[in-house]
Amino acid sequence: MTAVRHVDVLVVGAGPAGLAAAARLAAAGAGRVEVLEREPEPGGVPRHSAHGGFGTLTRPLTGPRYARLLTEAAERAGATLRTGVTALDWARGGPVVTTVGPGGPETVRARAVVLATGARERPRAARLVPGTRPAGVCTTGELQRAVHLFGQHIGTRAVVVGAEDVSYAAAGTLRAAGTEVVALVTEDPRAHTGRARAQAARLYHGIPLLTSATVTELLGHGRLSGVRVRHRDGRTAVLPCDTVVFTGDFVPDHELARRGGLVLDPGTRGPAADGAWHTSRPGVFAAGDLLHAVEPARTAALEGARAARAVLDHLAGAPWPDPGVPVLVSAPLRWITPNRVTPGARPDHHLLRTGTPPPRPVLYVHQDGRLLHRTRPVPRVALPHRTLTLTARWHDRVDPGGGPVRVSTG
Amino acid sequence: MTVTAAGPLPRTPYDVAIVGAGVVGCAIARELARHPRLRVALVEAQDDVGQGTSKANTAILHTGFDATPGTLEARLVREGHTLLGAYAARNGIPVERVGALLVAWDGEQLAALPRLARKAEDNGCHDTALLGPEELYTREPHLGPGALGALHVPGESVICPWTTTLAYATQAVRAGTDLHLNTAVRDVAWDGGHRLTTSRGTLYARHLVNAAGLHADTLDRALGHDDFTVTPRRGQLLVYDKFARPLVRHILLPVPTALGKGVLVAPTVHGNVLLGPTAEDLRDKHATESTAEGLATLREKGRRILPALVEEEVTAVYAGLRAATGHEDYRITAHPGQAYVTVGGIRSTGLTASMAIAAHVTGLLAGAGLDPGPVREPEPVTLPDLGEASPRPCRRADLVAADPEYGTLVCHCERVSRGEIRDALASTIPPRGLEGLRRRTRAGAGRCQGFYCGAAVRELFERGTGS
């Protein structure tokens, strides 16, 4: 057992959520605020998202620039950033984390821990795509790091699996790397991105979009030689390519949360958390894409800042809330955050995602058969891969001793 | 120490050439390397050792409890179990003696258990026990409902198949064996000595060992023998996330019945859980692809055995081709007139039996006129322990203090440090690709499959190998 080091707040993960939380906490005088980042540089996913879409409407930024600004803000506020250090596991008693880095193994005890470990795309194996195991198969995350951080050669012809924002970002990265994009392939009947972006890819860059189609097999020994694609109507075709990028299908990186025995939400697969981002484990907060895979970086940063307020209350002696009332969703809704209702932790609003467009764009909130709220969601058209927001005004009508709250579309 | 992967082959004849650097060929090379006077070549078509069936199996160190008594396989598996068990302990190969449970799911299977217990007894396995459902569920609380009983075989273990093959080959190469990779044998002619026509030119040898696995029948025919035909039997396997590991404590084996074998669920020494294999008789010796039907079948069977397993994520899918010959035994034959030994029909038990096969083959070579000369035991090798049961290098304060590279993690899912990758690239038989690096270090073998580390691992590999 290594010696135990003490800090006030330990933030795990230096992405937008972790950095925003650390900046707010350090600025508010929370004491020693330390951020662990297992990668060599802070910034998280924006660090290798070399495209626009970050920052604000009035001040648009690229991912790397945004990551730098968040990093500088946290450091300026007085937070300590420790890169190349991995949080491995929990030690007994309270929020105590075991870590390792070039300085060796360590045990860090904190008065509060903020988990901001982010999300990742599910790889080919988890998606159970059959075929051989050739080289040339990756996710957008790996692709972007290879191109934007290491300048590696990717291939000559690539198929992109998916047609949502991240898929188009992957196509952009491939083109930047000099790789021809053979097609975007999606099981859905249409692309899920802005019309301008979809049209630019199709018309300006000549990238075909194959809808209602599934990649059913990877071909080739040694290096990928093609992918077999099946259309919903039964037709199949082989697209010759040496690279295939599996995009989207994000899952929270919940390893540390799960190892710590945190209650996970069945919808998000991230830690269950209330409106102030308290998890089920006293002293442990969560923020960012660990809670919901995935939302824009600014959402993650706002959650980090909101968690920081709750951390300050906790450090000031506020009692840890009871588990609270679970908020569940019914199909076709996939998940909702926050997904616990506790007194005194009302969020500004909830975020939801749907799997397929619901038959009627109306959201109902029930508890034990009692209608708490009925509303049209924002935006009015509920589509997969698009965030819906739901007001939290109904929280004061929730019976704290009652059953779970259920959000449905009918 | 000689490992070649390109360029011309040596012109001078070897005393022995072994074709095929799978687990069996490497074990034979290691056994022959105990005789320092012999010049031995280990010839492999692919760019690494253990690239065929040896890398895609169920990774079990069998007791041989269910072998057909009296067969060569039964004897070699029993001996091999003891030999490899001791070798693993000496050379840093992870083994976990988790024991196996043959779980009966219906009356027929339950009725078969006493017969299997008697068979185990005949095979020298005296510590088996029949368990009722209560004890079975105590031992395996996550088992699906409906199990009626089980036969417990405590000696069954799980082992790292990659490290085993690599340890044999490393020891052989350090003791003087020449390992020629990327050397596909196209033809062989016997003319008082062997002349092997390969993709890298001609190689001469006085004695020849055919350990070509799936291609052993082709090589055998080139020398005029028509003793067996290898039918590739594909086994698809699913590897589940480490979060599944607490769900299972033993190797859960199916009870063989007239309707064929079912699938097994087994922990791995790397901390994952295996589900498989399928058994599909094919013609194509390169058909190592997984199929939608195969994966669906496995998941359906897995759901019955361990329902919570299929709720976890899959981190890898692979398929291996077993060398089925239609015979219920190994096909190890000496042809003294040709100074030639065929090692054919080595089925899924080959990993367990490898060292005993090697000793047996060496005996056959001596019978075929090879004078092995004096024995000098090779130095033990210490390969990186990839087992989850022992602390990973990053957890060892002494190691990281001496060299901070062991504390700098690159592959986060599997906790692989820059130091381990550097060591693998500088090892006796260095990897020639990212897949080889993964088998030596586990880098990229985790749940993210390279989302975080893929580019960084590639960078280290390319910088380390100058490619």
HADDOCK unambig.tbl for C-alpha pairs under 7 A between the chains (distance, minus, plus):
assign (segid A and resid 84 and name CA) (segid B and resid 408 and name CA) 6.43 0.50 0.50
assign (segid A and resid 100 and name CA) (segid B and resid 394 and name CA) 6.69 0.50 0.50
assign (segid A and resid 100 and name CA) (segid B and resid 407 and name CA) 6.18 0.50 0.50
assign (segid A and resid 101 and name CA) (segid B and resid 407 and name CA) 4.66 0.50 0.50
assign (segid A and resid 101 and name CA) (segid B and resid 408 and name CA) 5.48 0.50 0.50
assign (segid A and resid 102 and name CA) (segid B and resid 400 and name CA) 6.82 0.50 0.50
assign (segid A and resid 102 and name CA) (segid B and resid 404 and name CA) 4.51 0.50 0.50
assign (segid A and resid 102 and name CA) (segid B and resid 405 and name CA) 6.37 0.50 0.50
assign (segid A and resid 102 and name CA) (segid B and resid 407 and name CA) 4.29 0.50 0.50
assign (segid A and resid 102 and name CA) (segid B and resid 408 and name CA) 5.14 0.50 0.50
assign (segid A and resid 103 and name CA) (segid B and resid 404 and name CA) 6.46 0.50 0.50
assign (segid A and resid 103 and name CA) (segid B and resid 407 and name CA) 6.88 0.50 0.50
assign (segid A and resid 104 and name CA) (segid B and resid 397 and name CA) 5.56 0.50 0.50
assign (segid A and resid 104 and name CA) (segid B and resid 400 and name CA) 5.34 0.50 0.50
assign (segid A and resid 104 and name CA) (segid B and resid 401 and name CA) 6.29 0.50 0.50
assign (segid A and resid 104 and name CA) (segid B and resid 407 and name CA) 5.76 0.50 0.50
assign (segid A and resid 105 and name CA) (segid B and resid 395 and name CA) 6.07 0.50 0.50
assign (segid A and resid 105 and name CA) (segid B and resid 397 and name CA) 5.95 0.50 0.50
assign (segid A and resid 123 and name CA) (segid B and resid 448 and name CA) 6.46 0.50 0.50
assign (segid A and resid 123 and name CA) (segid B and resid 449 and name CA) 6.20 0.50 0.50
assign (segid A and resid 125 and name CA) (segid B and resid 314 and name CA) 6.09 0.50 0.50
assign (segid A and resid 125 and name CA) (segid B and resid 315 and name CA) 5.61 0.50 0.50
assign (segid A and resid 125 and name CA) (segid B and resid 316 and name CA) 5.12 0.50 0.50
assign (segid A and resid 125 and name CA) (segid B and resid 317 and name CA) 5.99 0.50 0.50
assign (segid A and resid 126 and name CA) (segid B and resid 313 and name CA) 5.75 0.50 0.50
assign (segid A and resid 126 and name CA) (segid B and resid 314 and name CA) 4.67 0.50 0.50
assign (segid A and resid 126 and name CA) (segid B and resid 315 and name CA) 5.79 0.50 0.50
assign (segid A and resid 130 and name CA) (segid B and resid 290 and name CA) 4.99 0.50 0.50
assign (segid A and resid 130 and name CA) (segid B and resid 291 and name CA) 5.01 0.50 0.50
assign (segid A and resid 130 and name CA) (segid B and resid 292 and name CA) 5.74 0.50 0.50
assign (segid A and resid 131 and name CA) (segid B and resid 289 and name CA) 4.47 0.50 0.50
assign (segid A and resid 131 and name CA) (segid B and resid 290 and name CA) 4.85 0.50 0.50
assign (segid A and resid 131 and name CA) (segid B and resid 291 and name CA) 6.15 0.50 0.50
assign (segid A and resid 132 and name CA) (segid B and resid 288 and name CA) 6.28 0.50 0.50
assign (segid A and resid 132 and name CA) (segid B and resid 289 and name CA) 4.15 0.50 0.50
assign (segid A and resid 132 and name CA) (segid B and resid 290 and name CA) 6.43 0.50 0.50
assign (segid A and resid 139 and name CA) (segid B and resid 451 and name CA) 5.98 0.50 0.50
assign (segid A and resid 141 and name CA) (segid B and resid 451 and name CA) 5.08 0.50 0.50
assign (segid A and resid 141 and name CA) (segid B and resid 452 and name CA) 6.73 0.50 0.50
assign (segid A and resid 142 and name CA) (segid B and resid 450 and name CA) 6.16 0.50 0.50
assign (segid A and resid 142 and name CA) (segid B and resid 451 and name CA) 4.55 0.50 0.50
assign (segid A and resid 142 and name CA) (segid B and resid 452 and name CA) 6.22 0.50 0.50
assign (segid A and resid 142 and name CA) (segid B and resid 454 and name CA) 5.83 0.50 0.50
assign (segid A and resid 142 and name CA) (segid B and resid 455 and name CA) 6.00 0.50 0.50
assign (segid A and resid 145 and name CA) (segid B and resid 455 and name CA) 6.03 0.50 0.50
assign (segid A and resid 146 and name CA) (segid B and resid 455 and name CA) 4.74 0.50 0.50
